[in-house]
Structures are given as C-alpha cells and as structure tokens.
Amino acid sequence: MSQDDMHSSGAGAQTEARAYVLANFDRALREGHIKVSFQPIVRSFTKKFCNSEALARWEAPDFNGNLRPDFFVRVLEEAHLVHKLDLFVLVEVARVLRYELDNDIPAVPISVNFSRLDFILADIPEAVARVVEEYDLPPHLICIEITETALIDDPAPLRGAIDTLRATGFQVWLDDFGTGYSSLNVLKDFGLDEVKLDIEFLRDYGEQSQRAIAAIVSMAHELGLHTLAEGVETAEQAEFLVSIGCEKMQGYFFARPMYLDAAVDYPEQRAIAVETPREERLFTGMKPVNMISDDALSLALYDSEAYRIVYANAAYKRGIRAAGFRSLEYLNERLSSDPEPAYERYRRTAQAAIRDGRSALIFLEGGRYMRLAMESLSQTDGMALLKARLIELDRDTLDNLALFDRQARNFMSLYDGVYYVRAKEERVEVIRSVMPEYTAGDTLPFDREAIGEFSAVRVHPRDRARFQRFMRLGHLTELAEVSPRNEATSMFRMRRPDGSYRWMVFDAMLLDNETEGDLLIAERENPLSNMDELGEILGEYGRGSEPADAGASSTPREPSPGN
C-alpha cells in the first residue's frame, strides 16, 4: 500500500501504517531501510555551499514505497521512540563527517533535528558530546535544530540543555520559526545562534509574505541572531532574501535532499564553491547586522590585501551609481587591484578598520563628496568581514569640513611630528614625522620597552632617563589632568637625520573622555632657538628683575652629545 493510498483509504489504512511503523522500526534501523539524506544550504552573501541539513528517509519496499517523514516521525513521537531515530541520524552524520575529513572531501557543518521529547527521553547534550568525541570531530561541524513549538510547550527542560550545548561549542538553531504564538519570547528568553524561517512563509509568497519575512529577519539581526530561510523555490524568492540580508537559504531552488554520494558530488555538479573552514568561522563569528535600512550599507571581505564587497543593499547600490560606478562588480575590480591613490586610500581605510575596529574616509567621486565609515564585524586567520556605510555629504557638512581642514592644516604647520596615542591598546599611530623611518599611517607599540628602544636611538644620552619618565602613559595622563589646558609639556635634545641634536618641545594633549584616555603628542622645534636676542632674554629670565649682562651672547649654541 502506497502512502497516497493510505491517506485516501481512511482510518483503517492509517492504523495499518501506524502498526507497520511500530513493528518494523528497529528492523529498519538495523537493516538500513532508514537512511539519512542531506539538503544543501547556501550562504546568501557569497553563494557558497555552507551547511547541510540531515533528514531521515524510510524506504519500505514491503509497504509499497517510502514512508512519509511527517507520518513516521509523528508515530514515533507518540510512541516515545523518536529519540532513537534522532540519535541514529546524529551518529550517521558523525560517520559522514569523519569520512569526509579522512578523504579530504570539503566538509561543511551539518544540522540535526531534535524534538522536545528527545530532551525528555535522553540526555541530548551528553549524547551529542559522546558521539563527537567518539568520531573525533570539532563541535562546530554539528548544529542542533530545535523546533519553536518545543521551546513554547515546555521550555524548562530545554533551557539548561541549550546552554550546555552552546558552552560545549555546538550551535543551536531555532527551526520552523513563526509556527507558534510566542515567537518573540522564544527569541528573547533562549540563548540561540540562528533562526530558521518556517517554510510556510514562502509557500504563499506575496507582498504580505515579504513584509513578514523582512520584519523577522530585521528583528532577529537586532537581537544578534543569524538567519536562514527554508523553502526557497524560485530565483525571485532568492533575490528577495538576499536583498533583505537574510544570511542563508535552503530549498528546491538550490537542491533537493540527496543521499551521500550525490551530496558529495553536489558542488561539482552545480558548479558551486564550498565555503572554507576559515570563511565559516568568519561568518559564524560575525555580529549579525540589520541591513534593512534607508542608509547605504554594504558588507565586504578583506583577505590578503584584496577587498571585495559581497553584499550591498539598494541604497548602497544607488550611492555607488551616483558616484559614477556602473556596477558593484566594476567597483570590486577597482578596489582589489587599482593602484590609483583613491583606491589605495580605500584599502588603507579598510586596514585601519581591521586594526582599530572603525575607520572612515571622505572622498570626491563623480562630483560628489562621500563619507565611507567602516566597522570590523569579524576577523579570523588574516581575513576580515567589514560593514561600510556610505553617506553623501550635504553643503553644511562640507562647509564645516572645509573650516576644519583649514584649521587642521594650520595646526599641522606648527609641528614637525604629530602622533596619536591609543591608550587602551598602548599603541601610537604616526600622523606626521620628520624621522625617515616612520611614515604617516604607521602604528607602533607605546609601552616602556618601545619607548626605551626609541630613546636609545633618538634622544640625547643626558635626556634619555628624563624622556622615558615623561613618556610613560600614566605619567602623561596625570600631568595633563592637573594642567588647566589638559596638556603636558617638556623639552628634550633629539637626534636629527644628519646626526646633530636639537632641542625639541613635546606637547601631550589629553583628548575628550570618549576616547578612553587617548593622547595627541605633537613635536616642534624649540622656538627660542631662532630668537636673535636669546642670550639677553635668558639673562633677564635668570636674574628675575635684574638688568641683563651687556656681554651676554645673542646667538644660541646648538647642543652636542657632550652638553
């Protein structure tokens, strides 16, 4: 009797099928009638194969065909046997992953479904940990899917189990999101990694469905959860999900569930790249970002000097077209390799964001002034994922920037060297320097050892101990805090490129509180060294109100190592 016959034949056929499931379940496990198939999942931003979901299939030739999963799973749940099925799937998944790793087949994380009854009938965290240890697998290769209804019906037994699984290194996904009535509480109250949108949202695909999906994706990202949509069947649906920043997609549009041999061949057959372990760590570790915004937002991968935008929302695409770029692909070509200064500045801004967390760039393109603000979302093994916000500057902003630029140029003209000290990181960024070994943009340590090494090369021997005391970060901060102008000032003999020494004044200025104690250190030549009547002035200064000695020299003497 086929499944279709069973459904059309009434209660008697249902009873017969139920009896068959219960009588043959253990035998089906032993003899391999229950198999595991795998349905690929694709990363929306890169279009790479990034995960699989493991699904149980029961081939029942003596029952005229395959048993429907929704039927036999329900029967096993009613009989309190479903945990044996799900743990069988878990072991099969571990066997597949071990096989792939041993045979140099690219392995992606595989998700396994567990129901509320599984956690009541078995110690799932212990069972999962035992299987992973037996097959010597890293925990991140197995993801745990739990249905939303399981968390709603009886949340107490699952809360601690979820925390244990995540603490052990497993990701926990919420499956079939949207089927229950307390979805918001589930997202708020449980520690979860990823939300899987219920297939029903896409079965009735229209404007209302799009609004619902966009709202859920936006909410999930605001709560720090990754997103996956299942049931994707058309290119239109896939394009929409990409446009709202949904991170992963699954469905017949990409592939149907398939057994192992076909799953191994899937990437080559579909000409789809497999996400590397490094990329998987990068995206999994990324702080989810709500890309549904009127702001122009993009995500970019930075790897070994190559910068490539992998996602741009509609506003960002309009912004780059307004700036004169005909397409995102064209812009990516320029950003990755074009030696022009404008693109080099772009790449340097990305490097600064990777180093410091945030960075910004103002540039003129297509007759428009644009500000690009970058933020590092995730970093691993020399690769980074960056978020960028593109803003066209208005006239008032440009006028203020022009005024600031003139003031900054005037400030810079007064100093030979300007250095930004990042207090929390104990690092100093070179903004301007007269020393040939340093260029603008260099970042160096600013700790006691580094200052000692610098002073041994650049500071007059008699000034070195005093220089090292002055340049201690805590000492500079203390001096600046008690100063009416929030600055500390001292003067030292510094070695010039030609080997001579010259008195230089160092001003260390404490910046506002929001910078967490950062300092700006500016270096300038002693202004007294160029005064015609220095001798007379120094004489007057030494005598207080006494007249200057008529024989005092008016020409300052350049210090030497012996002075």
C-alpha positions as CSV (number, residue, x, y, z in Angstrom):
1,M,0.0,0.0,0.0
2,S,1.4,3.3,-1.0
3,Q,1.4,6.4,1.1
4,D,-1.1,8.1,-1.2
5,D,-3.4,5.0,-0.9
6,M,-3.0,5.1,2.8
7,H,-4.2,8.7,3.0
8,S,-7.1,8.1,0.8
9,S,-8.3,4.9,2.4
10,G,-9.3,6.3,5.8
11,A,-8.7,5.3,9.4
12,G,-8.1,1.6,8.6
13,A,-5.2,2.3,6.4
14,Q,-3.8,4.8,8.9
15,T,-4.0,2.2,11.6
16,E,-2.3,-0.4,9.4
17,A,0.5,2.0,8.6
18,R,1.0,3.0,12.2
19,A,1.2,-0.7,13.2
20,Y,3.8,-1.2,10.4
21,V,6.0,1.7,11.7
22,L,6.0,0.4,15.3
23,A,6.5,-3.3,14.3
24,N,9.4,-2.6,11.9
25,F,11.2,0.4,13.3
26,D,14.1,-1.4,15.0
27,R,14.5,-3.7,12.0
28,A,14.5,-0.7,9.6
29,L,17.4,0.8,11.7
30,R,19.4,-2.4,11.7
31,E,18.9,-3.3,8.0
32,G,19.4,0.2,6.6
33,H,15.9,0.9,5.4
34,I,16.1,4.2,7.3
35,K,18.7,6.3,5.6
36,V,19.9,9.8,6.1
37,S,19.7,12.4,3.2
38,F,21.3,15.8,3.1
39,Q,19.8,19.1,1.8
40,P,22.4,21.8,1.0
41,I,22.3,25.3,2.4
42,V,23.8,28.3,0.6
43,R,25.4,31.4,2.0
44,S,23.4,34.3,0.6
45,F,26.3,36.8,0.5
46,T,28.8,34.5,-1.3
47,K,26.5,31.9,-3.0
48,K,28.8,29.2,-1.5
49,F,27.6,25.8,-0.2
50,C,28.0,26.4,3.6
51,N,25.8,23.8,5.5
52,S,23.6,20.7,5.1
53,E,20.5,19.6,7.0
54,A,20.3,15.9,7.8
55,L,16.9,14.3,7.1
56,A,15.6,10.8,7.8
57,R,14.1,8.8,5.0
58,W,12.4,5.4,5.4
59,E,12.5,3.1,2.3
60,A,9.8,0.4,2.9
61,P,9.6,-1.9,-0.2
62,D,7.4,-4.3,1.7
63,F,5.0,-1.4,2.3
64,N,4.9,-0.5,-1.4
65,G,7.2,2.5,-1.2
66,N,8.7,5.1,1.1
67,L,7.0,6.2,4.3
68,R,6.4,9.9,4.5
69,P,8.7,11.5,7.2
70,D,5.9,13.6,8.7
71,F,3.9,10.5,9.3
72,F,6.5,8.1,10.7
73,V,8.1,10.8,12.9
74,R,4.7,11.6,14.4
75,V,4.1,7.9,15.1
76,L,7.5,7.6,16.8
77,E,6.8,10.7,18.9
78,E,3.5,9.3,20.1
79,A,5.2,6.0,21.0
80,H,8.1,7.8,22.7
81,L,10.6,6.3,20.3
82,V,11.6,9.4,18.4
83,H,14.9,9.9,20.3
84,K,16.2,6.6,18.9
85,L,15.6,7.9,15.4
86,D,17.2,11.3,16.0
87,L,20.3,9.8,17.8
88,F,20.6,7.3,14.8
89,V,20.7,10.3,12.5
90,L,23.3,12.0,14.7
91,V,25.6,9.0,14.5
92,E,25.2,8.8,10.7
93,V,26.0,12.4,10.4
94,A,29.2,11.9,12.5
95,R,30.2,9.0,10.3
96,V,29.7,11.1,7.2
97,L,31.8,14.0,8.6
98,R,34.6,11.6,9.6
99,Y,34.5,10.0,6.2
100,E,34.8,13.5,4.5
101,L,37.6,14.6,6.8
102,D,39.6,11.4,6.3
103,N,39.2,11.5,2.5
104,D,40.0,15.2,2.0
105,I,36.4,16.0,1.0
106,P,35.4,19.6,1.9
107,A,33.2,19.2,5.0
108,V,30.6,21.8,5.9
109,P,28.6,21.8,9.2
110,I,25.5,19.6,9.2
111,S,22.4,20.3,11.3
112,V,20.5,17.5,13.1
113,N,16.9,17.9,14.2
114,F,15.8,17.2,17.8
115,S,12.3,17.4,19.3
116,R,11.2,18.3,22.8
117,L,10.7,14.6,23.6
118,D,14.3,13.9,22.7
119,F,15.4,16.1,25.6
120,I,13.0,14.3,28.0
121,L,13.7,10.7,26.8
122,A,17.5,11.1,26.6
123,D,20.4,13.3,27.8
124,I,20.9,15.0,24.5
125,P,23.9,17.2,25.4
126,E,25.8,14.2,26.8
127,A,24.8,12.0,23.8
128,V,26.0,14.6,21.3
129,A,29.2,15.2,23.2
130,R,29.9,11.5,23.3
131,V,29.3,11.0,19.6
132,V,31.6,13.9,18.7
133,E,34.3,12.5,21.0
134,E,34.0,9.0,19.5
135,Y,34.4,10.3,15.9
136,D,37.0,12.9,16.9
137,L,35.0,15.8,15.4
138,P,35.2,19.5,16.2
139,P,31.8,20.5,17.7
140,H,31.2,23.3,15.2
141,L,30.6,20.7,12.5
142,I,27.3,19.7,14.1
143,C,24.4,22.1,14.6
144,I,21.4,21.3,16.7
145,E,18.0,22.2,15.3
146,I,15.1,22.6,17.8
147,T,11.6,23.4,16.8
148,E,10.0,26.5,18.1
149,T,7.0,24.6,19.4
150,A,9.3,22.5,21.6
151,L,10.5,25.7,23.4
152,I,7.0,27.0,23.8
153,D,5.3,23.8,25.1
154,D,7.6,23.0,27.9
155,P,10.7,25.3,28.0
156,A,12.2,24.4,31.4
157,P,13.9,21.1,30.4
158,L,15.4,22.7,27.3
159,R,16.9,25.9,28.7
160,G,19.7,24.3,30.6
161,A,20.4,21.8,27.8
162,I,20.7,24.6,25.2
163,D,23.1,26.4,27.4
164,T,25.2,23.2,27.9
165,L,25.3,22.5,24.1
166,R,26.4,26.1,23.3
167,A,29.0,26.1,26.1
168,T,30.4,22.8,24.6
169,G,30.8,24.5,21.2
170,F,27.7,23.4,19.3
171,Q,25.5,25.9,17.5
172,V,21.8,25.8,18.4
173,W,19.3,26.8,15.7
174,L,15.6,27.5,16.1
175,D,13.7,25.6,13.5
176,D,10.3,26.4,11.9
177,F,10.3,29.9,13.4
178,G,6.8,31.5,13.2
179,T,4.7,28.4,13.8
180,G,4.0,29.2,17.4
181,Y,2.3,32.1,19.2
182,S,5.2,33.2,21.5
183,S,7.9,33.7,18.9
184,L,9.2,36.9,20.4
185,N,9.5,35.4,23.9
186,V,11.4,32.5,22.4
187,L,14.0,34.8,20.7
188,K,14.3,36.9,23.9
189,D,14.5,34.2,26.5
190,F,16.7,31.5,25.0
191,G,20.3,31.6,24.1
192,L,20.3,30.7,20.4
193,D,22.6,31.2,17.4
194,E,20.4,31.1,14.4
195,V,16.7,31.4,13.4
196,K,15.3,29.3,10.6
197,L,12.3,30.8,9.0
198,D,9.4,28.5,8.6
199,I,8.7,27.2,5.1
200,E,5.1,28.3,5.3
201,F,6.2,32.0,4.8
202,L,7.4,31.2,1.3
203,R,4.6,28.8,0.2
204,D,2.2,31.8,-0.1
205,Y,4.8,34.2,-1.5
206,G,3.5,37.7,-2.0
207,E,3.7,41.2,-0.7
208,Q,2.5,40.3,2.8
209,S,4.9,37.4,3.0
210,Q,7.7,39.7,2.0
211,R,6.8,42.1,4.8
212,A,6.6,39.3,7.3
213,I,9.9,37.8,6.3
214,A,11.7,41.2,6.3
215,A,10.3,42.0,9.7
216,I,11.5,38.7,11.2
217,V,15.0,39.0,9.6
218,S,15.3,42.6,10.9
219,M,14.2,41.6,14.4
220,A,16.5,38.6,14.5
221,H,19.5,40.6,13.5
222,E,18.7,43.3,16.0
223,L,18.7,40.5,18.7
224,G,22.1,39.2,17.5
225,L,20.8,36.1,15.8
226,H,21.8,34.7,12.4
227,T,19.1,34.0,9.8
228,L,18.2,31.1,7.4
229,A,15.2,30.8,5.2
230,E,14.0,27.4,4.1
231,G,11.6,26.5,1.3
232,V,13.2,28.7,-1.4
233,E,11.9,27.5,-4.7
234,T,12.4,30.4,-7.2
235,A,15.1,32.9,-8.3
236,E,12.7,35.7,-7.3
237,Q,12.5,34.4,-3.7
238,A,16.3,34.0,-3.5
239,E,16.9,37.5,-4.8
240,F,14.4,39.0,-2.3
241,L,16.1,37.1,0.6
242,V,19.5,38.4,-0.5
243,S,18.1,42.0,-0.7
244,I,17.0,42.0,2.9
245,G,20.2,40.5,4.2
246,C,19.0,37.0,5.1
247,E,22.2,35.2,5.6
248,K,21.5,31.6,4.4
249,M,19.0,29.9,2.0
250,Q,17.7,26.4,1.6
251,G,15.2,24.8,-0.7
252,Y,14.5,23.1,-4.0
253,F,15.8,26.1,-5.9
254,F,19.3,25.1,-4.8
255,A,18.9,21.3,-4.3
256,R,16.5,18.6,-3.1
257,P,17.6,16.3,-0.2
258,M,20.0,13.7,-1.5
259,Y,21.9,10.7,-0.3
260,L,25.6,10.8,0.5
261,D,27.1,10.0,-3.0
262,A,25.0,12.7,-4.6
263,A,25.7,15.2,-1.8
264,V,29.4,14.7,-2.2
265,D,29.1,15.4,-5.9
266,Y,26.7,18.4,-5.4
267,P,29.3,21.2,-5.5
268,E,30.9,20.0,-8.7
269,Q,27.6,19.1,-10.4
270,R,26.1,22.5,-9.6
271,A,29.4,24.4,-10.1
272,I,29.1,25.9,-6.7
273,A,32.1,26.6,-4.4
274,V,32.3,25.1,-0.9
275,E,32.7,27.5,2.0
276,T,36.2,27.1,3.5
277,P,36.6,26.5,7.3
278,R,38.1,29.9,7.6
279,E,35.1,31.5,5.9
280,E,32.8,29.5,8.1
281,R,34.5,30.8,11.2
282,L,34.4,34.4,9.9
283,F,30.7,34.4,9.1
284,T,29.7,32.4,12.2
285,G,31.6,34.8,14.4
286,M,30.2,37.8,12.7
287,K,28.0,40.2,14.6
288,P,24.6,40.0,12.8
289,V,23.8,43.3,11.1
290,N,20.3,44.6,10.2
291,M,20.7,45.6,6.5
292,I,17.1,46.7,6.1
293,S,17.7,50.4,6.3
294,D,17.4,53.6,4.3
295,D,21.2,54.0,4.9
296,A,23.6,52.8,2.2
297,L,25.1,49.7,3.7
298,S,27.5,47.0,2.5
299,L,29.5,44.0,3.7
300,A,32.9,43.3,2.3
301,L,35.5,40.5,2.7
302,Y,39.1,41.6,3.1
303,D,41.7,38.9,2.6
304,S,45.4,39.4,1.8
305,E,45.1,42.9,0.5
306,A,42.1,42.0,-1.6
307,Y,38.9,43.9,-0.8
308,R,35.6,42.6,-2.2
309,I,32.0,43.8,-1.5
310,V,29.9,40.7,-1.1
311,Y,26.6,42.4,-0.3
312,A,25.1,45.9,-0.8
313,N,21.6,47.0,0.0
314,A,19.6,49.0,-2.5
315,A,20.6,52.4,-1.0
316,Y,24.3,51.5,-1.3
317,K,23.9,50.4,-4.9
318,R,22.2,53.7,-5.7
319,G,25.0,55.5,-3.9
320,I,27.8,53.9,-5.9
321,R,25.9,54.6,-9.2
322,A,25.6,58.2,-8.2
323,A,29.3,58.3,-7.5
324,G,29.9,57.2,-11.1
325,F,30.5,53.4,-10.8
326,R,28.5,51.5,-13.3
327,S,28.2,48.3,-11.2
328,L,29.2,46.6,-8.0
329,E,31.4,44.2,-10.0
330,Y,33.2,47.1,-11.6
331,L,33.8,48.8,-8.2
332,N,35.2,45.5,-6.8
333,E,37.7,45.2,-9.7
334,R,39.0,48.7,-8.9
335,L,39.1,48.2,-5.1
336,S,41.1,44.9,-5.3
337,S,43.9,46.0,-7.6
338,D,43.7,49.5,-9.0
339,P,46.9,51.4,-8.0
340,E,45.3,54.8,-8.2
341,P,45.7,56.8,-4.9
342,A,41.9,56.9,-4.4
343,Y,41.6,53.2,-4.3
344,E,44.7,52.8,-2.2
345,R,43.2,55.2,0.4
346,Y,40.1,52.9,0.3
347,R,42.2,49.9,1.1
348,R,44.1,51.7,3.8
349,T,40.8,52.7,5.4
350,A,39.8,49.0,5.4
351,Q,43.2,48.1,7.0
352,A,42.7,50.8,9.7
353,A,39.2,49.4,10.5
354,I,40.6,45.9,10.8
355,R,43.3,47.2,13.1
356,D,41.3,49.7,15.2
357,G,37.7,48.4,14.9
358,R,36.5,51.5,13.0
359,S,37.7,53.9,10.3
360,A,36.4,56.5,7.9
361,L,37.3,58.1,4.6
362,I,36.0,61.2,2.8
363,F,36.4,61.2,-1.0
364,L,35.3,63.1,-4.1
365,E,33.8,60.9,-6.8
366,G,31.6,61.9,-9.8
367,G,31.4,65.5,-8.5
368,R,30.0,64.3,-5.1
369,Y,31.7,64.3,-1.7
370,M,31.1,60.9,0.0
371,R,31.9,59.7,3.5
372,L,32.6,56.0,3.9
373,A,32.6,54.7,7.5
374,M,33.9,51.1,8.1
375,E,33.4,48.8,11.0
376,S,35.0,45.4,11.6
377,L,32.4,42.7,12.3
378,S,34.6,39.6,12.4
379,Q,38.2,38.6,11.9
380,T,40.0,35.3,11.7
381,D,43.3,34.0,10.2
382,G,44.1,37.1,8.2
383,M,40.6,37.5,6.9
384,A,38.1,40.2,8.0
385,L,34.4,41.0,7.4
386,L,33.7,44.7,7.3
387,K,30.5,46.7,7.3
388,A,30.5,50.0,5.4
389,R,28.1,52.9,5.5
390,L,28.2,55.3,2.5
391,I,26.9,58.9,3.1
392,E,26.7,61.8,0.6
393,L,27.8,64.9,2.4
394,D,25.5,67.9,2.3
395,R,26.6,71.5,1.8
396,D,26.5,72.4,5.5
397,T,28.7,69.4,6.3
398,L,31.1,70.3,3.5
399,D,31.4,73.9,4.8
400,N,32.2,72.6,8.3
401,L,34.7,70.2,6.9
402,A,36.4,72.9,4.9
403,L,36.7,75.0,8.0
404,F,38.1,72.1,10.0
405,D,40.5,71.2,7.2
406,R,42.0,74.8,7.2
407,Q,42.3,74.7,11.0
408,A,43.9,71.2,10.8
409,R,46.4,72.4,8.2
410,N,47.3,75.4,10.3
411,F,47.8,73.1,13.3
412,M,50.0,70.7,11.4
413,S,52.2,73.5,10.0
414,L,53.2,74.3,13.6
415,Y,54.6,70.9,14.4
416,D,57.3,68.7,12.9
417,G,55.7,65.5,14.2
418,V,52.2,64.5,15.3
419,Y,51.4,61.2,16.9
420,Y,48.1,59.7,18.1
421,V,48.4,57.5,21.2
422,R,45.7,54.9,21.7
423,A,45.8,54.5,25.4
424,K,43.8,51.3,25.8
425,E,45.9,49.4,23.2
426,E,49.2,51.1,24.2
427,R,49.9,51.9,20.6
428,V,50.8,55.1,18.7
429,E,49.8,56.0,15.2
430,V,52.1,58.2,13.2
431,I,50.2,61.2,11.7
432,R,53.3,63.2,10.7
433,S,57.0,62.7,11.4
434,V,60.4,64.2,10.5
435,M,62.1,60.8,11.1
436,P,62.6,59.0,7.7
437,E,62.0,55.5,9.2
438,Y,58.4,56.5,10.0
439,T,55.6,57.4,7.6
440,A,52.0,58.6,8.1
441,G,49.8,55.6,9.0
442,D,52.4,53.5,10.7
443,T,51.3,52.0,14.0
444,L,53.8,51.2,16.7
445,P,53.9,49.9,20.3
446,F,53.8,52.6,23.0
447,D,55.0,50.7,26.0
448,R,58.1,51.1,28.3
449,E,60.2,48.7,26.2
450,A,59.4,50.5,22.9
451,I,60.0,54.0,24.4
452,G,63.3,52.8,25.8
453,E,64.4,51.5,22.4
454,F,63.3,54.7,20.7
455,S,65.2,56.9,23.2
456,A,68.4,54.9,22.8
457,V,68.5,55.8,19.1
458,R,66.9,59.3,19.0
459,V,67.3,61.0,22.4
460,H,70.5,62.7,23.7
461,P,72.2,60.5,26.3
462,R,71.7,63.0,29.1
463,D,68.0,63.3,28.4
464,R,67.1,59.7,27.9
465,A,66.1,58.9,31.5
466,R,64.0,62.1,31.7
467,F,62.4,61.3,28.3
468,Q,61.5,57.8,29.4
469,R,59.9,59.1,32.6
470,F,57.9,61.8,30.7
471,M,56.6,59.4,28.0
472,R,55.1,56.9,30.4
473,L,51.4,56.8,29.5
474,G,50.2,57.1,33.1
475,H,52.6,60.0,33.8
476,L,51.5,61.9,30.7
477,T,47.8,61.4,31.7
478,E,48.5,62.6,35.3
479,L,50.3,65.7,34.1
480,A,47.6,66.6,31.6
481,E,44.8,66.1,34.0
482,V,46.1,68.6,36.5
483,S,47.0,71.1,33.8
484,P,44.5,73.9,33.1
485,R,44.8,73.1,29.4
486,N,44.8,69.3,29.6
487,E,48.3,69.0,28.3
488,A,51.8,68.0,29.5
489,T,54.9,69.7,28.0
490,S,58.6,69.1,28.2
491,M,61.7,69.6,26.1
492,F,64.5,67.2,25.0
493,R,67.5,67.1,22.7
494,M,66.6,64.9,19.8
495,R,68.9,63.5,17.2
496,R,68.2,64.7,13.7
497,P,68.8,62.7,10.5
498,D,72.1,64.4,9.9
499,G,73.4,63.2,13.3
500,S,73.1,66.6,15.1
501,Y,71.0,67.2,18.2
502,R,68.3,69.9,18.5
503,W,66.1,70.9,21.4
504,M,62.5,69.9,20.7
505,V,59.3,70.6,22.6
506,F,56.8,67.8,23.1
507,D,53.2,68.7,23.9
508,A,51.0,65.8,25.0
509,M,47.3,66.7,24.9
510,L,44.6,64.7,26.6
511,L,41.7,64.1,24.3
512,D,38.0,64.0,25.4
513,N,36.6,61.3,27.7
514,E,35.0,59.4,24.8
515,T,38.5,58.3,23.5
516,E,39.2,56.4,26.8
517,G,42.3,58.4,27.7
518,D,43.8,58.8,24.2
519,L,46.5,61.4,23.7
520,L,47.8,63.5,20.9
521,I,51.6,64.1,21.1
522,A,52.9,67.0,19.0
523,E,56.6,67.6,18.5
524,R,58.1,71.0,17.5
525,E,61.4,72.7,17.4
526,N,62.3,74.9,20.5
527,P,61.0,78.4,19.4
528,L,63.8,80.1,21.4
529,S,66.5,78.6,19.1
530,N,65.5,81.1,16.4
531,M,65.4,84.2,18.5
532,D,68.0,86.9,17.8
533,E,68.2,88.1,21.5
534,L,68.1,84.7,23.2
535,G,71.1,85.4,25.4
536,E,69.7,88.7,26.6
537,I,66.3,87.1,27.3
538,L,67.8,84.2,29.2
539,G,69.9,86.5,31.2
540,E,66.9,88.5,32.2
541,Y,65.0,85.3,33.0
542,G,67.8,84.1,35.3
543,R,68.1,87.4,37.2
544,G,64.4,88.0,37.6
545,S,64.0,91.8,37.5
546,E,67.8,92.5,37.4
547,P,69.2,94.1,34.2
548,A,70.7,91.8,31.7
549,D,74.5,91.4,31.4
550,A,75.6,93.6,28.5
551,G,78.1,90.9,27.5
552,A,75.6,88.1,27.1
553,S,75.6,86.3,23.8
554,S,72.7,86.8,21.4
555,T,73.3,83.6,19.5
556,P,72.1,80.3,20.9
557,R,74.6,77.4,21.0
558,E,73.4,74.1,19.3
559,P,73.6,71.3,21.9
560,S,76.1,68.4,21.2
561,P,76.3,65.0,22.8
562,G,78.8,66.4,25.3
563,N,76.5,69.2,26.5
